[in-house]
């Protein structure tokens, strides 16, 4: 996975900066809001080097340029944060 580390770092940052997005067990309260905030955090932490946006109910898509992008699963069952499977697109899909 191309941006696994960057997504991991962004997930940890969101947990710290936005605790209201999570239940006490660590699951997310609103998967759509979480995806929006996570994608923005990937963009912010990368200094704009990595573009990210929500995709559906449990994925974000990320790219560094137009040559390649990935759709990355970031929630299990729409509630539990993780970084899992990825679908790669060449050229970038967005």
Helices and strands as residue ranges (DSSP letters): H 4-17, G 19-21, H 31-45, E 51-55, E 59-65, E 68-73, E 75-76, E 80-81, E 86-89
